[in-house]
Amino acid sequence: MGIMWFNKPAETWNKALPIGNGRLGAMVFGGQEQEIIQMNQDSIWYGAPVDRINPDARGHLDTIRKLILEGRIPEAEDLLRYTFSGTPQSQRPYQPLGNVEITYHGNQGEVSNYRRELDLENGMVTEVFGINECNIRKKYLASYPHGIIAICMTAEEGTISFDAILRRGRFYEHAGKMDEQTIYMDGTLGEGGIAFLTALRAQTTGGSVQVLGEHLLVRDAREVTLYISCETSFYCEDYRELVGKKLDAACETGYQVIEKKHCEDYRELYGAVTLELEGEYRNISDIPIDQRLRKLKEEDNDNQLAAVYFQYGRYLLISSSRPGSLPANLQGIWNDEMIPAWDSKFTININTQMNYWPAEICSLSQCHLPLFDHLLRMWERGKETAGRMYGCRGFVAHHNTDIWGDCAPQDIYIPASYWVMGGAWLCTHIWTHYIYTGDMEFLRRMYPIFKDSVIFFHDYLIENHGEMVTCPSVSPENTYILPDGTKGCVCAGSSMDNQILRDLMEGYLKASEALGIQDEDMDKTREILNKIPVTKIGKYGQIMEWREDYEEEEPGHRHISQLYALHPSHQITVDKTPELTRAAANTLERRLSYGGGHTGWSCAWIVNLYARLGEGDKALENLNKLWRQSTFPNLMDNHPRRDSAVFQIDGNFGATAAIAEMLVQSDEDRVLLLPALPEKWKCGKVTGLTIVGGARLDIQWAEGRLTECTIRSERDMEIVLVYGQEKRKVSVKARESLTVKGAVV
């Protein structure tokens, strides 16, 4: 069930298979005569930290606000462009580590029984084939416990010979021999930037290994194990010594033990959740994954592909975000371009947040932790940005950040750059993580930045017509049209801003109460909350995106920012806010009628929105659209850019979360069972999904009806279960399970 495979080596990066341990990642192409293993390390970012805060921002804030409130939008946008854009206008880019390039000797000839597969159950890639009466098997893994990549090659009835070299274009400084079994490559990523060292070591059974120049030469070995280690000055001063220590430890431990420990560590996370969906194809291993994906374009459904795609998303999060690593960026950790699309940074006007939508519900809570570690890295830079740009206390970040936690506006892009809500949205994840885990120490550690995010808005918000609003701001990344035909982006109090502020401030107040804190800042926060504009319905029966009911330049825009209240927030729900729910549905249908959902991540968001609306069939329809239009052959999400498409991982993570939300939804009040089950998912079973409060659910259904629900909790809990129109409160004892048969009443 957990296998995705190809019947030939990868001709392109988008057919390669990913491995990763949080910090180290690789794309496995495979190959008979030539092979590339494209490598990444999460702290390989070009350039040193730089102060980019525009010195003219604070002095022009009042003028810009006046222009916006007077409706003089083009003048306000011109002044923003000059005085609020970062100087220089770009943060630092994420880059590839480089390639291991292997040239095999004696592998010419016809290949038989070729198979390159990713085993999701064990987190490993395997390549097997026959050549010249010899059977070759290669196994690739990225070990979190050992902090290395390991590749084990074996030959049955033959031997293995190859040359290997490390390459990184021209962007490295030294390469050559570390010892008789090891080659290395090192460099510094720009003046004053991060320094790195990566090394490749070979261990052989039989045959020989030597280093000549910068080449690693293996000859006539029955078995070869390659170990790859990379360390950088971002994480430690003794990064060079650490590379050698990890290679020495790996050689001493041996591949078999490394594989065993890797599988045990990985399965502890991956095995927490299972999903079975009955369908026409009982075994996804029957057909190569790229052919399976093409076949879906001719048919209307593939339940087994849906189940594998769901688990693949969990695999990608485990592989790109582990405690001690950086958070998953726009491409997780897998990037092969020196100048990648959007610099492969952390885009925090939805994309980074979407990366972590599956973390809690899909029982990968520890994979959420790198996001909070990085939020703390941003803290001091964000306080400096708040003070120098706006004259405000507290913490602020705009729509992008990088490895250095840069919080100044990223570029000169009116529809996005001057948005002050990126840090605030990230801070809402603090409360989300807490209500799933109950981790009081975590909440205590994160509380100061949570509060600082709120304090910024105490100072930043302005009162206008009795309401407290952001100004300047935007609704990412959309453009409105004024009654006189003028186009504009900057505004005061966009709907998404108001919705995020409500979640931020309510979460902060609850966190304060949980920690036993009571002070004047809480009183001020409650006062502001009462003046935050409510979500409104416009002339098309839609949720309004701005304070005024403007026309949009692009009604099918990829961002659906005004529906933040529906998802990821719970401010709009089917049962509690029926009028707003209808307006949200109208908004979604209107977006789609004009061509919305044309990017992978946007389509994934739409699936989540339909799940929250309880529209399972429409959710599945858009999942199928995602797989047909926005998915590469290796199931990685693609994003249209210019005349081609680029990999962007948020679509994978967003869709994974959406599949879980189709089966279970929870908030602090209740748990919805099978709230958006598609008609075509008639029979199935899911185990291990996590609900608010930390309990895990196992759910079975047949012929579209719930048959059994088992709840497992580590603490005593009172849970309100909702299934359709039925509702029941149940009590679960700590470390015991409760099974409800059939309907919940």
ChimeraX attribute file (.defattr): number of C-alpha atoms within 10 A of each C-alpha:
attribute: neighborCount
match mode: 1-to-1
recipient: residues
	/A:1	17
	/A:2	19
	/A:3	19
	/A:4	26
	/A:5	23
	/A:6	22
	/A:7	18
	/A:8	20
	/A:9	19
	/A:10	21
	/A:11	11
	/A:12	9
	/A:13	20
	/A:14	20
	/A:15	21
	/A:16	24
	/A:17	26
	/A:18	30
	/A:19	28
	/A:20	32
	/A:21	30
	/A:22	29
	/A:23	27
	/A:24	28
	/A:25	29
	/A:26	30
	/A:27	25
	/A:28	26
	/A:29	23
	/A:30	25
	/A:31	21
	/A:32	24
	/A:33	14
	/A:34	16
	/A:35	19
	/A:36	21
	/A:37	21
	/A:38	24
	/A:39	27
	/A:40	24
	/A:41	30
	/A:42	27
	/A:43	24
	/A:44	26
	/A:45	26
	/A:46	24
	/A:47	19
	/A:48	15
	/A:49	16
	/A:50	12
	/A:51	14
	/A:52	19
	/A:53	24
	/A:54	20
	/A:55	14
	/A:56	15
	/A:57	21
	/A:58	18
	/A:59	14
	/A:60	17
	/A:61	20
	/A:62	14
	/A:63	12
	/A:64	24
	/A:65	21
	/A:66	14
	/A:67	17
	/A:68	21
	/A:69	15
	/A:70	10
	/A:71	14
	/A:72	15
	/A:73	21
	/A:74	16
	/A:75	13
	/A:76	24
	/A:77	23
	/A:78	13
	/A:79	18
	/A:80	22
	/A:81	17
	/A:82	15
	/A:83	21
	/A:84	26
	/A:85	26
	/A:86	24
	/A:87	20
	/A:88	15
	/A:89	16
	/A:90	19
	/A:91	28
	/A:92	20
	/A:93	20
	/A:94	32
	/A:95	25
	/A:96	25
	/A:97	33
	/A:98	25
	/A:99	21
	/A:100	18
	/A:101	17
	/A:102	23
	/A:103	17
	/A:104	19
	/A:105	17
	/A:106	14
	/A:107	20
	/A:108	11
	/A:109	11
	/A:110	9
	/A:111	16
	/A:112	13
	/A:113	11
	/A:114	17
	/A:115	18
	/A:116	27
	/A:117	24
	/A:118	24
	/A:119	17
	/A:120	22
	/A:121	17
	/A:122	21
	/A:123	28
	/A:124	22
	/A:125	25
	/A:126	21
	/A:127	25
	/A:128	22
	/A:129	19
	/A:130	20
	/A:131	18
	/A:132	14
	/A:133	11
	/A:134	16
	/A:135	18
	/A:136	23
	/A:137	18
	/A:138	19
	/A:139	19
	/A:140	25
	/A:141	26
	/A:142	29
	/A:143	27
	/A:144	23
	/A:145	14
	/A:146	19
	/A:147	22
	/A:148	24
	/A:149	25
	/A:150	24
	/A:151	19
	/A:152	21
	/A:153	21
	/A:154	21
	/A:155	19
	/A:156	14
	/A:157	11
	/A:158	16
	/A:159	22
	/A:160	24
	/A:161	21
	/A:162	20
	/A:163	19
	/A:164	22
	/A:165	20
	/A:166	24
	/A:167	18
	/A:168	17
	/A:169	9
	/A:170	6
	/A:171	15
	/A:172	19
	/A:173	11
	/A:174	11
	/A:175	20
	/A:176	19
	/A:177	19
	/A:178	16
	/A:179	11
	/A:180	14
	/A:181	19
	/A:182	25
	/A:183	26
	/A:184	25
	/A:185	24
	/A:186	22
	/A:187	17
	/A:188	19
	/A:189	19
	/A:190	14
	/A:191	10
	/A:192	11
	/A:193	17
	/A:194	20
	/A:195	23
	/A:196	23
	/A:197	24
	/A:198	23
	/A:199	23
	/A:200	25
	/A:201	24
	/A:202	25
	/A:203	20
	/A:204	21
	/A:205	13
	/A:206	14
	/A:207	15
	/A:208	16
	/A:209	22
	/A:210	18
	/A:211	19
	/A:212	12
	/A:213	11
	/A:214	19
	/A:215	21
	/A:216	25
	/A:217	21
	/A:218	23
	/A:219	19
	/A:220	20
	/A:221	21
	/A:222	19
	/A:223	22
	/A:224	27
	/A:225	20
	/A:226	21
	/A:227	24
	/A:228	25
	/A:229	24
	/A:230	29
	/A:231	30
	/A:232	24
	/A:233	17
	/A:234	16
	/A:235	12
	/A:236	10
	/A:237	12
	/A:238	11
	/A:239	19
	/A:240	19
	/A:241	11
	/A:242	17
	/A:243	23
	/A:244	20
	/A:245	13
	/A:246	19
	/A:247	24
	/A:248	14
	/A:249	11
	/A:250	23
	/A:251	17
	/A:252	10
	/A:253	12
	/A:254	14
	/A:255	19
	/A:256	10
	/A:257	12
	/A:258	22
	/A:259	23
	/A:260	13
	/A:261	16
	/A:262	22
	/A:263	20
	/A:264	14
	/A:265	16
	/A:266	23
	/A:267	15
	/A:268	10
	/A:269	18
	/A:270	23
	/A:271	16
	/A:272	15
	/A:273	21
	/A:274	17
	/A:275	22
	/A:276	19
	/A:277	22
	/A:278	18
	/A:279	17
	/A:280	10
	/A:281	14
	/A:282	13
	/A:283	13
	/A:284	20
	/A:285	16
	/A:286	12
	/A:287	16
	/A:288	19
	/A:289	22
	/A:290	17
	/A:291	13
	/A:292	17
	/A:293	20
	/A:294	13
	/A:295	15
	/A:296	16
	/A:297	14
	/A:298	9
	/A:299	9
	/A:300	12
	/A:301	19
	/A:302	21
	/A:303	19
	/A:304	22
	/A:305	23
	/A:306	21
	/A:307	21
	/A:308	21
	/A:309	21
	/A:310	23
	/A:311	23
	/A:312	26
	/A:313	25
	/A:314	25
	/A:315	22
	/A:316	24
	/A:317	29
	/A:318	26
	/A:319	26
	/A:320	28
	/A:321	30
	/A:322	24
	/A:323	18
	/A:324	13
	/A:325	22
	/A:326	23
	/A:327	30
	/A:328	32
	/A:329	29
	/A:330	26
	/A:331	25
	/A:332	28
	/A:333	35
	/A:334	30
	/A:335	30
	/A:336	20
	/A:337	14
	/A:338	19
	/A:339	14
	/A:340	18
	/A:341	19
	/A:342	13
	/A:343	23
	/A:344	26
	/A:345	25
	/A:346	25
	/A:347	20
	/A:348	22
	/A:349	25
	/A:350	22
	/A:351	23
	/A:352	26
	/A:353	22
	/A:354	23
	/A:355	30
	/A:356	25
	/A:357	22
	/A:358	27
	/A:359	24
	/A:360	24
	/A:361	24
	/A:362	28
	/A:363	23
	/A:364	23
	/A:365	19
	/A:366	16
	/A:367	26
	/A:368	25
	/A:369	23
	/A:370	20
	/A:371	26
	/A:372	20
	/A:373	16
	/A:374	18
	/A:375	23
	/A:376	17
	/A:377	15
	/A:378	23
	/A:379	24
	/A:380	18
	/A:381	20
	/A:382	27
	/A:383	22
	/A:384	21
	/A:385	27
	/A:386	27
	/A:387	16
	/A:388	18
	/A:389	22
	/A:390	20
	/A:391	17
	/A:392	20
	/A:393	21
	/A:394	26
	/A:395	28
	/A:396	33
	/A:397	31
	/A:398	24
	/A:399	24
	/A:400	28
	/A:401	27
	/A:402	23
	/A:403	26
	/A:404	18
	/A:405	21
	/A:406	26
	/A:407	31
	/A:408	32
	/A:409	29
	/A:410	26
	/A:411	20
	/A:412	19
	/A:413	13
	/A:414	22
	/A:415	18
	/A:416	23
	/A:417	27
	/A:418	30
	/A:419	26
	/A:420	27
	/A:421	25
	/A:422	23
	/A:423	25
	/A:424	27
	/A:425	22
	/A:426	22
	/A:427	27
	/A:428	23
	/A:429	21
	/A:430	25
	/A:431	22
	/A:432	16
	/A:433	22
	/A:434	19
	/A:435	20
	/A:436	20
	/A:437	19
	/A:438	15
	/A:439	11
	/A:440	14
	/A:441	11
	/A:442	15
	/A:443	20
	/A:444	14
	/A:445	12
	/A:446	19
	/A:447	19
	/A:448	15
	/A:449	24
	/A:450	30
	/A:451	22
	/A:452	21
	/A:453	31
	/A:454	26
	/A:455	21
	/A:456	23
	/A:457	26
	/A:458	19
	/A:459	14
	/A:460	20
	/A:461	18
	/A:462	18
	/A:463	13
	/A:464	13
	/A:465	7
	/A:466	10
	/A:467	17
	/A:468	23
	/A:469	27
	/A:470	25
	/A:471	25
	/A:472	28
	/A:473	24
	/A:474	29
	/A:475	27
	/A:476	26
	/A:477	18
	/A:478	22
	/A:479	21
	/A:480	23
	/A:481	16
	/A:482	16
	/A:483	9
	/A:484	6
	/A:485	9
	/A:486	11
	/A:487	16
	/A:488	22
	/A:489	21
	/A:490	29
	/A:491	25
	/A:492	23
	/A:493	27
	/A:494	26
	/A:495	27
	/A:496	23
	/A:497	29
	/A:498	26
	/A:499	24
	/A:500	22
	/A:501	24
	/A:502	22
	/A:503	22
	/A:504	23
	/A:505	24
	/A:506	17
	/A:507	20
	/A:508	24
	/A:509	21
	/A:510	14
	/A:511	23
	/A:512	19
	/A:513	12
	/A:514	12
	/A:515	14
	/A:516	8
	/A:517	11
	/A:518	11
	/A:519	8
	/A:520	8
	/A:521	14
	/A:522	20
	/A:523	12
	/A:524	12
	/A:525	18
	/A:526	14
	/A:527	13
	/A:528	20
	/A:529	18
	/A:530	12
	/A:531	15
	/A:532	21
	/A:533	19
	/A:534	13
	/A:535	21
	/A:536	18
	/A:537	18
	/A:538	16
	/A:539	10
	/A:540	12
	/A:541	17
	/A:542	23
	/A:543	26
	/A:544	24
	/A:545	28
	/A:546	23
	/A:547	18
	/A:548	16
	/A:549	18
	/A:550	16
	/A:551	17
	/A:552	16
	/A:553	13
	/A:554	15
	/A:555	19
	/A:556	19
	/A:557	22
	/A:558	23
	/A:559	22
	/A:560	24
	/A:561	23
	/A:562	25
	/A:563	29
	/A:564	21
	/A:565	25
	/A:566	22
	/A:567	20
	/A:568	17
	/A:569	16
	/A:570	16
	/A:571	18
	/A:572	24
	/A:573	20
	/A:574	15
	/A:575	9
	/A:576	11
	/A:577	11
	/A:578	12
	/A:579	14
	/A:580	22
	/A:581	23
	/A:582	19
	/A:583	21
	/A:584	26
	/A:585	20
	/A:586	16
	/A:587	24
	/A:588	21
	/A:589	15
	/A:590	17
	/A:591	20
	/A:592	18
	/A:593	12
	/A:594	12
	/A:595	14
	/A:596	21
	/A:597	26
	/A:598	18
	/A:599	24
	/A:600	30
	/A:601	29
	/A:602	24
	/A:603	28
	/A:604	29
	/A:605	31
	/A:606	29
	/A:607	33
	/A:608	30
	/A:609	26
	/A:610	26
	/A:611	29
	/A:612	25
	/A:613	24
	/A:614	21
	/A:615	19
	/A:616	25
	/A:617	19
	/A:618	18
	/A:619	29
	/A:620	26
	/A:621	15
	/A:622	21
	/A:623	24
	/A:624	21
	/A:625	21
	/A:626	25
	/A:627	26
	/A:628	16
	/A:629	18
	/A:630	28
	/A:631	23
	/A:632	20
	/A:633	23
	/A:634	20
	/A:635	22
	/A:636	28
	/A:637	28
	/A:638	26
	/A:639	24
	/A:640	15
	/A:641	11
	/A:642	7
	/A:643	5
	/A:644	8
	/A:645	16
	/A:646	18
	/A:647	26
	/A:648	27
	/A:649	28
	/A:650	32
	/A:651	29
	/A:652	31
	/A:653	30
	/A:654	27
	/A:655	34
	/A:656	27
	/A:657	27
	/A:658	29
	/A:659	27
	/A:660	22
	/A:661	29
	/A:662	27
	/A:663	20
	/A:664	23
	/A:665	23
	/A:666	20
	/A:667	15
	/A:668	13
	/A:669	10
	/A:670	18
	/A:671	21
	/A:672	20
	/A:673	23
	/A:674	25
	/A:675	21
	/A:676	28
	/A:677	24
	/A:678	20
	/A:679	12
	/A:680	18
	/A:681	21
	/A:682	15
	/A:683	18
	/A:684	18
	/A:685	19
	/A:686	20
	/A:687	20
	/A:688	21
	/A:689	26
	/A:690	29
	/A:691	27
	/A:692	23
	/A:693	21
	/A:694	23
	/A:695	24
	/A:696	23
	/A:697	22
	/A:698	19
	/A:699	25
	/A:700	20
	/A:701	20
	/A:702	14
	/A:703	12
	/A:704	16
	/A:705	15
	/A:706	21
	/A:707	17
	/A:708	17
	/A:709	22
	/A:710	16
	/A:711	24
	/A:712	21
	/A:713	20
	/A:714	15
	/A:715	14
	/A:716	14
	/A:717	16
	/A:718	14
	/A:719	21
	/A:720	17
	/A:721	20
	/A:722	21
	/A:723	17
	/A:724	14
	/A:725	6
	/A:726	10
	/A:727	16
	/A:728	14
	/A:729	13
	/A:730	14
	/A:731	12
	/A:732	19
	/A:733	15
	/A:734	13
	/A:735	11
	/A:736	12
	/A:737	15
	/A:738	15
	/A:739	14
	/A:740	15
	/A:741	14
	/A:742	13
	/A:743	17
	/A:744	21
	/A:745	12
